[in-house]
């Protein structure tokens, strides 16, 4: 889930890869590594995924939460909290802090950045755009409900295909991938588009 309620209706400050203008000290001329969401001071911030939070304070970041989602190879950082974030293990949706304007912030907002693997601020390619990131709310997912309806409608034919050795592997992967997609996990080393293509391919077989 997104860390702020009403996320899509909140105004943006600095956006992903936007270049800092002159007057921002050591940041001037450098790309912004995340997305700033403008919200009133004291707005609740929620745990986006089940996992671990490490709370720290920095002169530029202010009060910061570094989040390590369970089962995901990403790191999420939330900065400029009003006060120290909660630290420890939390479930998705737990309250972990409040929007503030600490550190180098000039007005209340939360800076959100997402890294692949460990954080490397010197490698912009290591960061993911929070505006297009899949927060587990279906933003970049195939329509799983529609796929399930199609699968259910042709279950008998799919059962027949499952008994054919040449199709058995694909069907097994299909069933596993649909299940994993519901959990918003990376599946079988495949991209979601590849999984969608596989499902469509199997459904074509069901129509024969």
N, C-alpha and C positions, 0 to 999 in steps of 0.2 A: 504494500500500500504506500501511497505518497505520504511523506512526513508531515504535511500540513493539510488540514481539511480545506476544501474549497480551492485547492491548489490551482486548478485550471483557470479560475477566475481572478487569481491574484496577479498583480502587475509584476513585471520583471524589472530588475535593475540591470546590472551587467549580465550579459548572456555568455553562452559557451564560446570560447575562443575570441571574444571581443577584445580588442587591444586597449590596454589602459592608456589614457591620455597623459600628457605632461602634467606634473604636479602630484603624481602618486608615488613619489620617492623611488624606491628600488623596484616598484612594480611598473613604472612608466615604460611604455613600449612593449610590454610583455603581454602574452595572451591570458585572458581570464580562464581558469581551469574548470570552472563550474557554472552554475546558474544561481543568480540572486533572486529570491522571492521576497517581495516587499509585503510586510504584514505588520499590524500594530504590535508594539511592545507588549509582551505578556501572552501573545498567541501561543496556544499549546503546540508542542512538537511531539510527534508520535514515532514509535519504533516502526520503520518501514518493513522489516523482516525479522523473524525470530533470530536471535543471535546475541553477540556480546558487544557491550559498549565500554570504551575506555574514555574517560573524561579528562581533559587537560585544559590548560590556559596558555595562550601565547600573546605576544605584544601585538601581532597583526590579526590573528584568528579570534582573539578574545576567548570566551568560553567555547570549547569545541568538544564535540562527540565524534569519536572515530568508531565506526560500526563495522563489525565483522559478521555478516549474515551467515548463518549455519548452512553448510552445503553449497555455498556459492563462492566462486573465486573472484570476488570483488571486495573493495573497501569503500565505504561511504563516509564522507566527512560532512558534518554540520557545524557551521561556525557562527560566532557573534551572539551566542546565547545570553539571555538576560542574567543568568546566574549559572553556577556549575551544573552541568548535565548530570543525570543519574549515571552511575557506573555499575556494571555487572551484567548478568544475563537476563534478557527480557524476551517476552513474546511479541509477535507482531501486534501492533495497535496499542501497546503500553505507552503511557505518558513518560517521556524521558527528559523534557526540558521546555523552555519557553523562548520565543523570539525576543531578541534584545538588540543592543547596538554597542557591543563591547569590542575591544581591540581597535583595529584601524577603521571600523565602520563609522559612517557619518550619519546614518539614520537607521531606524529599526528594520531589519531584514534577516533572513537566514541564507547563508551561502551554502550551497549543496554541490559537492563534487563526488564523482564516482571513478575509482581506479580499477583497472584490471590487475588482479594480483596485488602486489605491494604498491604503496604510493611512491611515485617517482616524479616530483614536480618539475624535473628538467626534461621530461619526455611527454609532450602534449599528446602524442599518439597513445599514451597509456591511459588516457582519460576518456570517459563516455559522456555524451551529452545528456544531462538529466532531463532535458525537455522531450527527448525521444526515447529515453530508456524505458524498458518494460518494467513497470513497478508492480507487476502481478495483477493488473486490473484489466488485462485483455488488450492493451494498447497495440502490441505488435504480434498478437497471437492469431493463428488461424481460427475460424469460427468452430470451436470444438463442439458446441451444441448441434450445429448443423451437420457436422461430420458424424456425430453419434447417431443422429436421426437416420442418416443414410446407411450407416453400418447396421443399425437395428432393422431397417426396412429390408435389408438383404442378408440377414443373419444366416438363413438356411443355405444360400449359395456360398457364403463365406465359410460355413462349416464344411461344405463339400470340398472347397478349395483347400481347406486346411488338411484334408486327408491326402491330398496330392503332394508327394514329396517335393516336387519342383517349386511348389508354392508355399510349402510349410514354413520355410525360413522367413519369407516376406510377411506372411500373416502374423507370425509370432512377433516379429519386430513391430509390425503395425499395432498390434494390441498393446504391446509394451509402451510404444511411443505415445499413443493416445492417452494412456494412463499417466505417463510422465508429463505430457503437455498440460494436463489438468493441474499438475502441481507446479507448473512453470519452471521445469528443470530442463537442462540441456539433455538431449535424448540421443542415445546410441552414437554419439560422435557426429550427428547430423544437424544441419541447421533446420529451423522450423519450416522454411520454404521447402527444403528437401523432404521433410516428413510429410508436408501437405501434398507434395507431388507423389510420394509413395502411396498415400491414402487414396488419391485420385486414380492412380494406376491400378490399385487393387479393386477399387469400385468398378472400374471398366471391365475387369475380369468377371465381376459379379453379374454384369449385364449380358454376358455371352450365353 
